[in-house]
Amino acid sequence: MIAVAPVTAGPPRVAYAVGRATGGAVVRNRVRRRLRAAVRDVSAMLRPGHAYLVSVRPGARDLTQSEMKNAIGEILGELHREPRR
């Protein structure tokens, strides 16, 4: 899940929420590092002046790096898609 909120001007800000259900500290930190890398790969989709919260479920530890990147890219695409009229 990714939540987004407009904030003041400036670069996009990203925070990560990886709960204890994901695993021990080593597993959670590994997932967090992989999330940061995936977000960095799709950083062109982040809007300046917005804050993002990336929250994952325990199954995220089993995703490959490309699956994680694709999932984040799809979610960001949906978040910033213009509403249909």
PyMOL commands that set and color helices and strands:
alter all, ss='L'
color gray80, all
select helices_A, chain A and resi 20-22+25-41+43-45+58-62+65-79
alter helices_A, ss='H'
color red, helices_A
select strands_A, chain A and resi 2-6+13-17+50-55
alter strands_A, ss='S'
color yellow, strands_A
deselect
rebuild
show_as cartoon
